[in-house]
Amino acid sequence: MSEFSDWFKDTFKKCYCEHGNLIDEQRFAEIVQLVLDNEADDESRSIFEQKIKSCVKSNFTFEKEKRIKDEIKRKLCEHKAEMPMNLVETIRKSVDI
């Protein structure tokens, strides 16, 4: 098991109470970004996907973050010609697209 997997599991557990309910939305949103940026390994992604299938609040948070990232990507493509290239690159790097 990698250091990342250990960190991911530990951090992921801290997002939930003993009943399995999401209690730390900010920490969970950070984990969502790792998943959306394809930085999570297969084991971590599997743990994440299993949880969002069974937890409405987790799924909602994931879908919300995914929609925001998709909207930024869409807007960048839509207005690329109107923006200075360095601005486009700065935005892309900041949201990892």
C-alpha positions in Angstrom: 0.0 0.0 0.0 1.4 3.4 -0.9 1.8 6.4 1.3 -0.9 8.1 -0.7 -3.4 5.3 -0.1 -2.7 5.4 3.6 -3.2 9.2 3.7 -6.3 9.0 1.6 -7.9 6.3 3.7 -7.1 8.2 6.9 -8.3 11.5 5.6 -11.4 10.0 4.1 -12.4 8.4 7.4 -12.1 11.7 9.2 -14.8 13.1 6.9 -17.4 10.9 8.4 -18.9 10.3 11.8 -19.2 6.8 13.4 -22.6 6.4 11.7 -21.1 7.0 8.3 -22.5 10.5 7.7 -20.5 13.2 6.1 -19.4 15.7 8.7 -16.4 17.4 7.2 -17.5 18.8 3.9 -14.4 21.0 3.4 -12.0 18.0 3.8 -14.2 15.9 1.6 -14.2 18.6 -1.1 -10.4 18.4 -1.1 -10.6 14.7 -1.6 -13.1 15.3 -4.5 -10.5 17.5 -6.2 -7.9 14.7 -6.0 -10.4 12.3 -7.6 -11.5 14.8 -10.3 -7.8 15.6 -11.1 -7.1 11.9 -11.5 -4.5 12.0 -8.7 -6.2 9.3 -6.6 -4.8 5.8 -7.1 -7.1 2.9 -8.0 -7.7 1.7 -4.5 -8.5 5.2 -3.2 -10.8 5.9 -6.2 -12.6 2.6 -5.5 -13.2 3.5 -1.8 -14.4 7.0 -2.9 -16.8 5.6 -5.5 -18.2 3.1 -3.2 -19.0 5.8 -0.6 -20.6 8.3 -3.0 -22.9 5.5 -4.2 -24.3 5.1 -0.7 -24.1 8.6 0.7 -26.4 11.2 -0.8 -24.5 14.1 0.8 -21.2 12.8 -0.5 -22.6 12.3 -4.0 -24.1 15.8 -4.0 -20.8 17.3 -3.0 -18.9 15.3 -5.7 -21.5 16.2 -8.4 -21.4 19.9 -7.4 -17.6 20.1 -7.6 -17.6 18.2 -10.9 -20.2 20.6 -12.4 -18.1 23.6 -11.3 -15.0 22.2 -12.9 -16.9 21.3 -16.1 -18.4 24.8 -16.3 -15.0 26.5 -15.9 -13.7 24.3 -18.7 -16.7 25.1 -20.9 -16.3 28.8 -20.3 -12.6 28.7 -21.0 -13.3 27.0 -24.3 -16.2 29.3 -25.2 -14.2 32.5 -24.5 -10.7 31.4 -25.3 -10.3 33.8 -28.2 -11.4 36.8 -26.1 -8.9 36.2 -23.2 -5.1 36.7 -23.1 -3.4 33.3 -23.3 -1.5 33.8 -20.0 -4.9 34.2 -18.3 -6.3 31.0 -19.9 -3.2 29.1 -18.7 -3.3 30.5 -15.2 -6.9 29.5 -14.8 -6.3 26.0 -16.3 -3.4 25.5 -13.9 -5.4 26.7 -10.9 -8.2 24.3 -11.5 -6.1 21.5 -13.0 -7.7 21.3 -16.5 
